[in-house]
Amino acid sequence: MDVVLRPVVAADLPLLAVGDAPYDDFGPRAPRTEPYSPVLREHGGMAVCDTGGLLLGSVSWIWQQWGPMPESRNPMIGIGLRPEARGRGAGTAAQRALVDLFFRHTSVNRVEACTDVENLAEQRALEKAGFTREGTVRGAQWRDGAYRDCYSYSILRADWSAS
Ligand SMILES: CC(C)(COP(=O)(O)OP(=O)(O)OC[C@H]1O[C@@H](n2cnc3c(N)ncnc32)[C@H](O)[C@@H]1OP(=O)(O)O)[C@@H](O)C(=O)NCCC(=O)NCCS
């Protein structure tokens, strides 16, 4: 499935409510009132649409750093699709499109993602998007009354160039 990433606009916000899936249920949260920044070097996000412009969901990213050097910063990406948009390849395509943006428009060497060890759909979508599972991050994520193990995934610039 082909998707388009574009900046989130205010009209999208009511359609991007999160928390319906078990893996993004982090309790009551105030509705988002400001669109994500689409600037790749800041924490941010973008809307995921089909080629006809229908809003399917959103991708987002935060930056983290593996040491003191600024070159060691990399984005960790996340995704949430509207229920009716799941299971048709949009999650794979959207995460691949976001990886393309980071490698084309920034100098990062690595894009990361992580997901619950039970979130088989996201694991598969990441693998189809070119990510490699790196290992288990134990007890990392507090969700729904317990600390959860996650799998860590990455795609390196060299992986992306070779694909
Ligand atoms: C996770 C999510 C982004 C994946 O996107 P998607 O568009 O549904 O996924 P895709 O259609 O691209 O691919 C899903 C793959 O997982 C497989 N899959 C789906 N559910 C599965 C399950 N329960 N067990 C095993 N495989 C499963 C699909 O068969 C497909 O693989 P295939 O193409 O080899 O058949 C989307 O389902 C979603 O938004 N879920 C709710 C929020 C969420 O979990 N976000 C991620 C938090 S880390």
PDBQT file of the ligand as one rigid body, heavy atoms in Angstrom, charges set to zero:
ROOT
HETATM    1  C1  LIG A 201       1.152  -1.874  14.671  1.00  0.00    +0.000 C 
HETATM    2  C2  LIG A 201       0.653  -1.176  13.413  1.00  0.00    +0.000 C 
HETATM    3  C3  LIG A 201       1.359   0.171  13.241  1.00  0.00    +0.000 C 
HETATM    4  C4  LIG A 201       1.039  -2.065  12.211  1.00  0.00    +0.000 C 
HETATM    5  O1  LIG A 201       0.568  -1.454  11.028  1.00  0.00    +0.000 OA
HETATM    6  P1  LIG A 201      -0.346  -2.297   9.994  1.00  0.00    +0.000 P 
HETATM    7  O2  LIG A 201      -0.629  -1.437   8.835  1.00  0.00    +0.000 OA
HETATM    8  O3  LIG A 201      -1.520  -2.842  10.764  1.00  0.00    +0.000 OA
HETATM    9  O4  LIG A 201       0.661  -3.449   9.642  1.00  0.00    +0.000 OA
HETATM   10  P2  LIG A 201       0.970  -4.059   8.194  1.00  0.00    +0.000 P 
HETATM   11  O5  LIG A 201      -0.324  -4.361   7.541  1.00  0.00    +0.000 OA
HETATM   12  O6  LIG A 201       1.920  -3.161   7.499  1.00  0.00    +0.000 OA
HETATM   13  O7  LIG A 201       1.762  -5.384   8.590  1.00  0.00    +0.000 OA
HETATM   14  C5  LIG A 201       1.330  -6.142   9.701  1.00  0.00    +0.000 C 
HETATM   15  C6  LIG A 201       1.953  -7.511   9.596  1.00  0.00    +0.000 C 
HETATM   16  O8  LIG A 201       1.773  -8.128  10.850  1.00  0.00    +0.000 OA
HETATM   17  C7  LIG A 201       1.005  -9.295  10.664  1.00  0.00    +0.000 C 
HETATM   18  N1  LIG A 201       0.147  -9.408  11.821  1.00  0.00    +0.000 N 
HETATM   19  C8  LIG A 201      -0.875  -8.618  12.173  1.00  0.00    +0.000 A 
HETATM   20  N2  LIG A 201      -1.412  -9.036  13.317  1.00  0.00    +0.000 NA
HETATM   21  C9  LIG A 201      -0.687 -10.127  13.685  1.00  0.00    +0.000 A 
HETATM   22  C10 LIG A 201      -0.756 -11.018  14.777  1.00  0.00    +0.000 A 
HETATM   23  N3  LIG A 201      -1.659 -10.874  15.743  1.00  0.00    +0.000 N 
HETATM   24  N4  LIG A 201       0.133 -12.036  14.819  1.00  0.00    +0.000 NA
HETATM   25  C11 LIG A 201       1.064 -12.178  13.860  1.00  0.00    +0.000 A 
HETATM   26  N5  LIG A 201       1.188 -11.345  12.806  1.00  0.00    +0.000 NA
HETATM   27  C12 LIG A 201       0.305 -10.341  12.734  1.00  0.00    +0.000 A 
HETATM   28  C13 LIG A 201       0.242  -9.094   9.388  1.00  0.00    +0.000 C 
HETATM   29  O9  LIG A 201      -0.147 -10.331   8.844  1.00  0.00    +0.000 OA
HETATM   30  C14 LIG A 201       1.283  -8.387   8.566  1.00  0.00    +0.000 C 
HETATM   31  O10 LIG A 201       2.280  -9.268   8.074  1.00  0.00    +0.000 OA
HETATM   32  P3  LIG A 201       2.229  -9.905   6.581  1.00  0.00    +0.000 P 
HETATM   33  O11 LIG A 201       2.159  -8.747   5.626  1.00  0.00    +0.000 OA
HETATM   34  O12 LIG A 201       3.509 -10.672   6.498  1.00  0.00    +0.000 OA
HETATM   35  O13 LIG A 201       1.001 -10.749   6.536  1.00  0.00    +0.000 OA
HETATM   36  C15 LIG A 201      -0.890  -0.955  13.439  1.00  0.00    +0.000 C 
HETATM   37  O14 LIG A 201      -1.543  -2.211  13.443  1.00  0.00    +0.000 OA
HETATM   38  C16 LIG A 201      -1.359  -0.126  14.644  1.00  0.00    +0.000 C 
HETATM   39  O15 LIG A 201      -1.411   1.089  14.575  1.00  0.00    +0.000 OA
HETATM   40  N6  LIG A 201      -1.675  -0.829  15.756  1.00  0.00    +0.000 N 
HETATM   41  C17 LIG A 201      -2.138  -0.136  16.969  1.00  0.00    +0.000 C 
HETATM   42  C18 LIG A 201      -1.105   0.766  17.617  1.00  0.00    +0.000 C 
HETATM   43  C19 LIG A 201       0.237   0.103  17.820  1.00  0.00    +0.000 C 
HETATM   44  O16 LIG A 201       0.347  -1.064  18.212  1.00  0.00    +0.000 OA
HETATM   45  N7  LIG A 201       1.295   0.863  17.529  1.00  0.00    +0.000 N 
HETATM   46  C20 LIG A 201       2.652   0.436  17.685  1.00  0.00    +0.000 C 
HETATM   47  C21 LIG A 201       3.094   0.631  19.099  1.00  0.00    +0.000 C 
HETATM   48  S1  LIG A 201       4.808   0.209  19.273  1.00  0.00    +0.000 SA
ENDROOT
TORSDOF 0
